[in-house]
Amino acid sequence: MSKFRVGFGYDVHCFAEGRKLWLGGIEIGHTHGLLGHSDADVVIHALCDALLGAAALGDIGCHFPDTSDIYENIDSKILLRKTIELLVGKGYVIGNVDITICAELPKLSPHILQMRSCLAEVMNVSADDISIKATTNERMGFIGREEGIAAYCTALITSDT
C-alpha cells in the first residue's frame, strides 16, 4: 500500500541590480535579478523546501546553507537535483507539485511552459506533474512595490514503505 506525504514550501528574495533573474530554472529577461547567496531562484527554493518537508528531511537551509562557499552563486537546478537524490534515497517518488509565483513584474505567463519543462527534466518527471501559476499582489506590500518576488509550493510524494 502506498504512503502519501504532502509538503509545503515558501521562499522570497528581493530584487537587486546587476543580477540575472532566474525563476523555475530559466533565465527571464528583466531589469533586475534577485539577491541571494545562490542564484536566488525562489521557485526552485520553494520547491526544494516542499519536497524536503514532505519527506521530513528538514529544509533547504539545512542541506544547502547560505554560509557555505560551496553554494555561493550556485545554479539552483543543482540544489533541486540533490534534493531529488535525497528523496529517491529514502524511497520516495514525486506525485505532483503545485507552484504559485507572486510578482508584479515581469509578466510570467509567457515563461510558464518553459519553466515546467525545465523543472520536469531536472526532476525526471512529466511536465504534467508540475503546475505553475503566476499572480500579482495587486500592488500591495513589498511584492506590489516591485521590491521582490515570492513563491509558494505544495508537493505530493509517495512511498511503498
N, CA and C atoms as a LAMMPS dump frame, in Angstrom:
ITEM: TIMESTEP
0
ITEM: NUMBER OF ATOMS
483
ITEM: BOX BOUNDS ff ff ff
-5.0000000000000000e+02 5.0000000000000000e+02
-5.0000000000000000e+02 5.0000000000000000e+02
-5.0000000000000000e+02 5.0000000000000000e+02
ITEM: ATOMS id mol type element x y z
1 1 1 N 0.843 -1.18 0
2 1 2 C 0 0 0
3 1 3 C 0.89 1.246 0
4 2 1 N 0.575 2.19 -0.872
5 2 2 C 1.362 3.408 -0.976
6 2 3 C 1.092 4.359 0.182
7 3 1 N 2.131 5.036 0.581
8 3 2 C 2.028 6.059 1.616
9 3 3 C 2.153 7.416 0.921
10 4 1 N 1.232 8.328 1.229
11 4 2 C 1.227 9.653 0.624
12 4 3 C 1.689 10.675 1.651
13 5 1 N 2.547 11.597 1.207
14 5 2 C 3.035 12.651 2.093
15 5 3 C 2.968 13.98 1.335
16 6 1 N 2.611 15.038 2.044
17 6 2 C 2.477 16.362 1.445
18 6 3 C 3.414 17.33 2.148
19 7 1 N 4.051 18.202 1.376
20 7 2 C 4.93 19.226 1.94
21 7 3 C 4.595 20.587 1.363
22 8 1 N 4.973 21.613 2.101
23 8 2 C 4.729 22.998 1.683
24 8 3 C 6.042 23.766 1.735
25 9 1 N 6.287 24.6 0.732
26 9 2 C 7.487 25.42 0.696
27 9 3 C 7.166 26.86 0.349
28 10 1 N 8.006 27.752 0.855
29 10 2 C 7.858 29.19 0.604
30 10 3 C 9.249 29.781 0.504
31 11 1 N 9.435 30.715 -0.405
32 11 2 C 10.689 31.463 -0.467
33 11 3 C 10.411 32.855 -1.008
34 12 1 N 11.286 33.767 -0.646
35 12 2 C 11.176 35.158 -1.069
36 12 3 C 12.584 35.736 -1.195
37 13 1 N 12.778 36.559 -2.215
38 13 2 C 14.04 37.282 -2.384
39 13 3 C 13.714 38.677 -2.901
40 14 1 N 14.552 39.629 -2.519
41 14 2 C 14.362 40.998 -3.009
42 14 3 C 15.134 41.185 -4.315
43 15 1 N 14.674 42.148 -5.094
44 15 2 C 15.346 42.482 -6.345
45 15 3 C 16.683 43.161 -6.058
46 16 1 N 17.619 42.973 -6.978
47 16 2 C 18.929 43.6 -6.883
48 16 3 C 19.42 43.924 -8.286
49 17 1 N 20.067 45.051 -8.417
50 17 2 C 20.65 45.425 -9.704
51 17 3 C 21.873 44.561 -9.982
52 18 1 N 22.153 44.369 -11.265
53 18 2 C 23.361 43.662 -11.658
54 18 3 C 23.294 42.152 -11.528
55 19 1 N 22.108 41.607 -11.321
56 19 2 C 21.957 40.148 -11.234
57 19 3 C 20.955 39.684 -12.282
58 20 1 N 21.124 38.454 -12.732
59 20 2 C 20.17 37.863 -13.664
60 20 3 C 18.978 37.337 -12.879
61 21 1 N 17.812 37.332 -13.533
62 21 2 C 16.599 36.812 -12.907
63 21 3 C 16.397 35.364 -13.334
64 22 1 N 16.499 34.468 -12.35
65 22 2 C 16.274 33.038 -12.564
66 22 3 C 15.008 32.625 -11.836
67 23 1 N 14.079 32.042 -12.569
68 23 2 C 12.833 31.532 -11.991
69 23 3 C 12.504 30.189 -12.632
70 24 1 N 12.26 29.195 -11.82
71 24 2 C 11.916 27.885 -12.34
72 24 3 C 12.995 27.28 -13.208
73 25 1 N 14.243 27.661 -12.939
74 25 2 C 15.378 27.097 -13.656
75 25 3 C 15.729 27.778 -14.958
76 26 1 N 14.971 28.802 -15.348
77 26 2 C 15.268 29.502 -16.599
78 26 3 C 15.58 30.975 -16.327
79 27 1 N 16.368 31.554 -17.206
80 27 2 C 16.67 32.98 -17.102
81 27 3 C 15.557 33.762 -17.791
82 28 1 N 15.065 34.762 -17.081
83 28 2 C 13.987 35.605 -17.606
84 28 3 C 14.514 37.027 -17.71
85 29 1 N 14.37 37.617 -18.869
86 29 2 C 14.834 38.977 -19.086
87 29 3 C 14.069 39.972 -18.221
88 30 1 N 14.813 40.732 -17.435
89 30 2 C 14.209 41.75 -16.578
90 30 3 C 15.3 42.744 -16.183
91 31 1 N 14.88 43.89 -15.704
92 31 2 C 15.84 44.936 -15.325
93 31 3 C 16.651 44.57 -14.088
94 32 1 N 16.111 43.684 -13.247
95 32 2 C 16.777 43.274 -12.013
96 32 3 C 16.702 41.76 -11.856
97 33 1 N 17.656 41.24 -11.114
98 33 2 C 17.603 39.844 -10.694
99 33 3 C 17.224 39.815 -9.226
100 34 1 N 17.36 38.651 -8.608
101 34 2 C 17.043 38.514 -7.194
102 34 3 C 18.328 38.334 -6.396
103 35 1 N 18.338 38.919 -5.216
104 35 2 C 19.502 38.882 -4.344
105 35 3 C 19.486 37.61 -3.514
106 36 1 N 20.599 36.911 -3.488
107 36 2 C 20.705 35.705 -2.687
108 36 3 C 22.098 35.125 -2.758
109 37 1 N 22.378 34.171 -1.885
110 37 2 C 23.684 33.516 -1.839
111 37 3 C 23.894 32.67 -3.094
112 38 1 N 22.824 32.008 -3.541
113 38 2 C 22.867 31.205 -4.767
114 38 3 C 22.392 32.094 -5.917
115 39 1 N 21.775 31.491 -6.921
116 39 2 C 21.193 32.293 -7.997
117 39 3 C 19.851 32.904 -7.598
118 40 1 N 19.376 32.594 -6.385
119 40 2 C 18.164 33.181 -5.788
120 40 3 C 16.884 32.816 -6.537
121 41 1 N 16.84 31.621 -7.103
122 41 2 C 15.648 31.158 -7.814
123 41 3 C 14.581 30.78 -6.782
124 42 1 N 13.673 31.714 -6.49
125 42 2 C 12.662 31.49 -5.454
126 42 3 C 11.751 30.304 -5.772
127 43 1 N 11.525 30.039 -7.035
128 43 2 C 10.658 28.928 -7.425
129 43 3 C 11.296 27.602 -7.013
130 44 1 N 12.545 27.416 -7.383
131 44 2 C 13.22 26.166 -7.038
132 44 3 C 13.431 26.057 -5.541
133 45 1 N 13.704 27.15 -4.866
134 45 2 C 13.9 27.097 -3.412
135 45 3 C 12.611 26.684 -2.698
136 46 1 N 11.489 27.237 -3.107
137 46 2 C 10.205 26.838 -2.513
138 46 3 C 9.902 25.375 -2.834
139 47 1 N 10.224 24.951 -4.051
140 47 2 C 10.016 23.57 -4.466
141 47 3 C 10.867 22.612 -3.623
142 48 1 N 12.139 22.929 -3.436
143 48 2 C 13.012 22.091 -2.603
144 48 3 C 12.465 21.992 -1.185
145 49 1 N 12.041 23.11 -0.628
146 49 2 C 11.503 23.085 0.734
147 49 3 C 10.239 22.231 0.825
148 50 1 N 9.375 22.303 -0.188
149 50 2 C 8.16 21.489 -0.176
150 50 3 C 8.501 20.001 -0.242
151 51 1 N 9.435 19.636 -1.108
152 51 2 C 9.827 18.235 -1.243
153 51 3 C 10.519 17.727 0.022
154 52 1 N 11.448 18.516 0.54
155 52 2 C 12.147 18.119 1.768
156 52 3 C 11.175 18.01 2.938
157 53 1 N 10.244 18.946 3.023
158 53 2 C 9.255 18.92 4.093
159 53 3 C 8.359 17.699 4.005
160 54 1 N 7.955 17.341 2.789
161 54 2 C 7.097 16.168 2.617
162 54 3 C 7.795 14.902 3.107
163 55 1 N 9.105 14.854 2.933
164 55 2 C 9.876 13.681 3.344
165 55 3 C 10.409 13.802 4.766
166 56 1 N 10.064 14.887 5.455
167 56 2 C 10.555 15.147 6.818
168 56 3 C 12.083 15.163 6.856
169 57 1 N 12.674 15.805 5.85
170 57 2 C 14.128 15.882 5.736
171 57 3 C 14.665 17.285 6.022
172 58 1 N 13.908 18.077 6.752
173 58 2 C 14.388 19.425 7.072
174 58 3 C 14.042 20.412 5.98
175 59 1 N 14.908 21.408 5.817
176 59 2 C 14.651 22.444 4.815
177 59 3 C 15.901 22.705 3.989
178 60 1 N 15.76 23.57 3.014
179 60 2 C 16.837 23.852 2.076
180 60 3 C 18.074 24.411 2.789
181 61 1 N 17.868 25.241 3.813
182 61 2 C 18.993 25.806 4.554
183 61 3 C 19.774 24.765 5.34
184 62 1 N 19.106 23.721 5.749
185 62 2 C 19.751 22.611 6.469
186 62 3 C 20.713 21.861 5.555
187 63 1 N 20.303 21.625 4.324
188 63 2 C 21.108 20.845 3.379
189 63 3 C 22.07 21.687 2.558
190 64 1 N 21.694 22.942 2.287
191 64 2 C 22.488 23.811 1.419
192 64 3 C 22.631 25.187 2.073
193 65 1 N 23.376 25.288 3.165
194 65 2 C 23.426 26.531 3.948
195 65 3 C 24.031 27.71 3.182
196 66 1 N 23.445 28.88 3.42
197 66 2 C 23.953 30.088 2.757
198 66 3 C 25.236 30.601 3.403
199 67 1 N 25.768 29.881 4.354
200 67 2 C 27.055 30.214 4.975
201 67 3 C 28.199 29.442 4.321
202 68 1 N 27.856 28.554 3.382
203 68 2 C 28.862 27.718 2.725
204 68 3 C 29.269 28.304 1.38
205 69 1 N 30.581 28.415 1.184
206 69 2 C 31.092 28.915 -0.095
207 69 3 C 30.744 27.98 -1.255
208 70 1 N 30.496 26.714 -0.95
209 70 2 C 30.161 25.735 -1.988
210 70 3 C 28.911 26.152 -2.752
211 71 1 N 27.99 26.792 -2.047
212 71 2 C 26.701 27.128 -2.654
213 71 3 C 26.607 28.573 -3.13
214 72 1 N 27.68 29.317 -3.012
215 72 2 C 27.657 30.714 -3.457
216 72 3 C 27.497 30.767 -4.977
217 73 1 N 26.489 31.497 -5.422
218 73 2 C 26.157 31.683 -6.839
219 73 3 C 25.833 30.379 -7.567
220 74 1 N 25.507 29.319 -6.832
221 74 2 C 25.22 28.028 -7.461
222 74 3 C 23.901 28.081 -8.225
223 75 1 N 23.849 27.337 -9.3
224 75 2 C 22.631 27.159 -10.079
225 75 3 C 21.669 26.335 -9.225
226 76 1 N 20.502 26.869 -8.942
227 76 2 C 19.547 26.183 -8.073
228 76 3 C 19.057 24.859 -8.635
229 77 1 N 19.213 24.651 -9.937
230 77 2 C 18.853 23.349 -10.504
231 77 3 C 19.727 22.248 -9.888
232 78 1 N 20.946 22.579 -9.53
233 78 2 C 21.833 21.614 -8.866
234 78 3 C 21.276 21.27 -7.488
235 79 1 N 20.775 22.26 -6.783
236 79 2 C 20.173 22.012 -5.469
237 79 3 C 18.935 21.136 -5.6
238 80 1 N 18.149 21.373 -6.639
239 80 2 C 16.957 20.562 -6.869
240 80 3 C 17.349 19.116 -7.179
241 81 1 N 18.376 18.919 -8.014
242 81 2 C 18.833 17.559 -8.315
243 81 3 C 19.261 16.833 -7.042
244 82 1 N 19.996 17.545 -6.19
245 82 2 C 20.448 16.953 -4.924
246 82 3 C 19.258 16.638 -4.014
247 83 1 N 18.253 17.489 -4.033
248 83 2 C 17.031 17.247 -3.251
249 83 3 C 16.33 15.987 -3.745
250 84 1 N 16.227 15.841 -5.058
251 84 2 C 15.597 14.651 -5.643
252 84 3 C 16.39 13.406 -5.239
253 85 1 N 17.714 13.489 -5.258
254 85 2 C 18.547 12.35 -4.847
255 85 3 C 18.271 11.961 -3.398
256 86 1 N 18.087 12.954 -2.526
257 86 2 C 17.764 12.669 -1.125
258 86 3 C 16.434 11.933 -1.013
259 87 1 N 15.43 12.378 -1.772
260 87 2 C 14.118 11.734 -1.735
261 87 3 C 14.182 10.307 -2.269
262 88 1 N 14.833 10.137 -3.4
263 88 2 C 14.958 8.81 -4
264 88 3 C 15.699 7.871 -3.038
265 89 1 N 16.723 8.396 -2.372
266 89 2 C 17.468 7.603 -1.398
267 89 3 C 16.62 7.122 -0.236
268 90 1 N 15.545 7.837 0.057
269 90 2 C 14.62 7.447 1.126
270 90 3 C 13.42 6.649 0.585
271 91 1 N 13.433 6.362 -0.711
272 91 2 C 12.368 5.547 -1.295
273 91 3 C 11.144 6.309 -1.737
274 92 1 N 11.242 7.632 -1.886
275 92 2 C 10.088 8.435 -2.286
276 92 3 C 10.06 8.678 -3.79
277 93 1 N 8.853 8.822 -4.288
278 93 2 C 8.597 9.155 -5.684
279 93 3 C 7.733 10.405 -5.69
280 94 1 N 8 11.317 -6.607
281 94 2 C 7.214 12.55 -6.701
282 94 3 C 5.886 12.252 -7.365
283 95 1 N 4.804 12.684 -6.714
284 95 2 C 3.471 12.579 -7.297
285 95 3 C 3.211 13.783 -8.185
286 96 1 N 3.148 14.957 -7.575
287 96 2 C 2.992 16.195 -8.329
288 96 3 C 3.399 17.374 -7.454
289 97 1 N 3.618 18.513 -8.09
290 97 2 C 3.909 19.752 -7.378
291 97 3 C 3.039 20.862 -7.939
292 98 1 N 2.675 21.787 -7.08
293 98 2 C 1.849 22.93 -7.457
294 98 3 C 2.539 24.18 -6.936
295 99 1 N 2.935 25.059 -7.839
296 99 2 C 3.738 26.238 -7.511
297 99 3 C 2.962 27.503 -7.875
298 100 1 N 3.01 28.489 -6.98
299 100 2 C 2.463 29.819 -7.268
300 100 3 C 3.576 30.838 -7.095
301 101 1 N 3.763 31.679 -8.111
302 101 2 C 4.763 32.748 -8.072
303 101 3 C 4.023 34.067 -7.942
304 102 1 N 4.444 34.881 -6.974
305 102 2 C 3.833 36.197 -6.757
306 102 3 C 4.823 37.282 -7.172
307 103 1 N 4.462 38.024 -8.225
308 103 2 C 5.321 39.095 -8.735
309 103 3 C 4.48 40.087 -9.52
310 104 1 N 4.772 41.352 -9.355
311 104 2 C 4.107 42.358 -10.186
312 104 3 C 4.712 42.347 -11.582
313 105 1 N 6.031 42.331 -11.636
314 105 2 C 6.78 42.297 -12.888
315 105 3 C 7.988 41.4 -12.692
316 106 1 N 8.468 40.776 -13.719
317 106 2 C 7.949 40.766 -15.081
318 106 3 C 6.709 39.883 -15.189
319 107 1 N 6.028 40.017 -16.292
320 107 2 C 4.887 39.142 -16.56
321 107 3 C 5.431 37.735 -16.834
322 108 1 N 4.891 36.774 -16.128
323 108 2 C 5.474 35.431 -16.163
324 108 3 C 4.731 34.428 -17.024
325 109 1 N 3.498 34.713 -17.409
326 109 2 C 2.724 33.732 -18.175
327 109 3 C 3.436 33.256 -19.447
328 110 1 N 4.184 34.111 -20.159
329 110 2 C 4.871 33.608 -21.355
330 110 3 C 5.987 32.6 -21.059
331 111 1 N 6.389 32.475 -19.793
332 111 2 C 7.529 31.632 -19.426
333 111 3 C 7.131 30.333 -18.703
334 112 1 N 5.858 30.188 -18.39
335 112 2 C 5.434 29.069 -17.542
336 112 3 C 5.691 27.711 -18.192
337 113 1 N 5.396 27.546 -19.455
338 113 2 C 5.628 26.255 -20.114
339 113 3 C 7.105 25.89 -20.108
340 114 1 N 7.966 26.864 -20.332
341 114 2 C 9.407 26.606 -20.325
342 114 3 C 9.889 26.247 -18.916
343 115 1 N 9.357 26.916 -17.897
344 115 2 C 9.711 26.58 -16.511
345 115 3 C 9.281 25.149 -16.198
346 116 1 N 8.066 24.8 -16.563
347 116 2 C 7.567 23.445 -16.297
348 116 3 C 8.447 22.404 -16.971
349 117 1 N 8.813 22.658 -18.21
350 117 2 C 9.655 21.737 -18.963
351 117 3 C 11.03 21.599 -18.312
352 118 1 N 11.612 22.697 -17.905
353 118 2 C 12.93 22.683 -17.261
354 118 3 C 12.882 21.902 -15.949
355 119 1 N 11.9 22.196 -15.106
356 119 2 C 11.787 21.518 -13.821
357 119 3 C 11.505 20.025 -14.006
358 120 1 N 10.675 19.682 -14.982
359 120 2 C 10.367 18.276 -15.249
360 120 3 C 11.632 17.515 -15.621
361 121 1 N 12.462 18.121 -16.448
362 121 2 C 13.712 17.481 -16.855
363 121 3 C 14.632 17.261 -15.648
364 122 1 N 14.787 18.28 -14.82
365 122 2 C 15.658 18.17 -13.644
366 122 3 C 15.124 17.12 -12.677
367 123 1 N 13.8 17.068 -12.5
368 123 2 C 13.176 16.174 -11.524
369 123 3 C 12.892 14.781 -12.077
370 124 1 N 13.08 14.613 -13.395
371 124 2 C 12.809 13.343 -14.071
372 124 3 C 11.347 12.913 -13.899
373 125 1 N 10.452 13.871 -14.104
374 125 2 C 9.016 13.626 -14.074
375 125 3 C 8.398 14.241 -15.335
376 126 1 N 7.134 13.992 -15.543
377 126 2 C 6.416 14.601 -16.654
378 126 3 C 6.077 16.051 -16.327
379 127 1 N 6.091 16.905 -17.334
380 127 2 C 5.674 18.296 -17.13
381 127 3 C 4.224 18.353 -16.646
382 128 1 N 3.449 17.318 -16.934
383 128 2 C 2.062 17.252 -16.461
384 128 3 C 1.979 17.102 -14.945
385 129 1 N 3.08 16.723 -14.311
386 129 2 C 3.118 16.595 -12.85
387 129 3 C 3.514 17.902 -12.165
388 130 1 N 3.716 18.946 -12.961
389 130 2 C 4.154 20.239 -12.425
390 130 3 C 3.172 21.321 -12.849
391 131 1 N 2.586 21.97 -11.858
392 131 2 C 1.695 23.099 -12.112
393 131 3 C 2.415 24.368 -11.651
394 132 1 N 2.413 25.372 -12.509
395 132 2 C 2.981 26.678 -12.14
396 132 3 C 1.958 27.736 -12.507
397 133 1 N 1.656 28.574 -11.527
398 133 2 C 0.742 29.691 -11.734
399 133 3 C 1.458 30.972 -11.312
400 134 1 N 1.094 32.062 -11.938
401 134 2 C 1.66 33.36 -11.568
402 134 3 C 0.522 34.311 -11.216
403 135 1 N 0.776 35.126 -10.206
404 135 2 C -0.207 36.121 -9.796
405 135 3 C 0.533 37.376 -9.348
406 136 1 N -0.199 38.452 -9.232
407 136 2 C 0.371 39.686 -8.678
408 136 3 C -0.085 39.811 -7.229
409 137 1 N 0.382 40.837 -6.58
410 137 2 C -0.049 41.13 -5.213
411 137 3 C -0.958 42.36 -5.197
412 138 1 N -1.525 42.656 -6.384
413 138 2 C -2.459 43.785 -6.536
414 138 3 C -1.853 45.086 -6.002
415 139 1 N -0.546 45.249 -6.265
416 139 2 C 0.215 46.474 -5.913
417 139 3 C 0.352 46.661 -4.408
418 140 1 N 0.075 45.644 -3.594
419 140 2 C 0.181 45.77 -2.137
420 140 3 C 1.477 45.138 -1.641
421 141 1 N 2.032 45.686 -0.567
422 141 2 C 3.195 45.117 0.093
423 141 3 C 4.464 45.205 -0.734
424 142 1 N 5.507 44.491 -0.272
425 142 2 C 6.808 44.574 -0.941
426 142 3 C 6.738 44.015 -2.363
427 143 1 N 5.897 43.021 -2.591
428 143 2 C 5.752 42.493 -3.947
429 143 3 C 5.06 43.527 -4.818
430 144 1 N 4.009 44.133 -4.301
431 144 2 C 3.276 45.159 -5.034
432 144 3 C 4.116 46.376 -5.368
433 145 1 N 5.079 46.682 -4.504
434 145 2 C 6.001 47.81 -4.754
435 145 3 C 7.162 47.39 -5.652
436 146 1 N 7.118 46.16 -6.163
437 146 2 C 8.152 45.602 -7.044
438 146 3 C 9.519 45.561 -6.374
439 147 1 N 9.515 45.198 -5.085
440 147 2 C 10.762 45.068 -4.338
441 147 3 C 11.292 43.641 -4.339
442 148 1 N 10.461 42.677 -4.725
443 148 2 C 10.893 41.29 -4.726
444 148 3 C 9.837 40.355 -5.268
445 149 1 N 10.15 39.065 -5.178
446 149 2 C 9.272 38.005 -5.675
447 149 3 C 9.17 36.932 -4.595
448 150 1 N 7.993 36.346 -4.47
449 150 2 C 7.775 35.231 -3.553
450 150 3 C 7.241 34.042 -4.346
451 151 1 N 7.501 32.842 -3.819
452 151 2 C 6.962 31.632 -4.433
453 151 3 C 6.494 30.685 -3.337
454 152 1 N 5.404 29.992 -3.627
455 152 2 C 4.811 29.004 -2.727
456 152 3 C 4.736 27.686 -3.482
457 153 1 N 4.905 26.576 -2.785
458 153 2 C 4.821 25.283 -3.446
459 153 3 C 4.239 24.236 -2.51
460 154 1 N 3.385 23.398 -3.057
461 154 2 C 2.886 22.213 -2.373
462 154 3 C 3.358 21.02 -3.196
463 155 1 N 3.841 19.99 -2.499
464 155 2 C 4.332 18.801 -3.188
465 155 3 C 3.71 17.547 -2.578
466 156 1 N 3.394 16.599 -3.438
467 156 2 C 2.925 15.284 -3.024
468 156 3 C 3.995 14.273 -3.402
469 157 1 N 4.409 13.462 -2.425
470 157 2 C 5.336 12.377 -2.699
471 157 3 C 4.711 11.08 -2.189
472 158 1 N 5.16 9.971 -2.76
473 158 2 C 4.648 8.674 -2.332
474 158 3 C 5.795 7.721 -2.049
475 159 1 N 5.453 6.687 -1.276
476 159 2 C 6.41 5.65 -0.935
477 159 3 C 5.654 4.345 -0.755
478 160 1 N 6.275 3.248 -1.102
479 160 2 C 5.645 1.943 -0.916
480 160 3 C 6.001 1.327 0.434
481 161 1 N 6.724 2.068 1.272
482 161 2 C 7.109 1.516 2.591
483 161 3 C 6.216 2.056 3.681
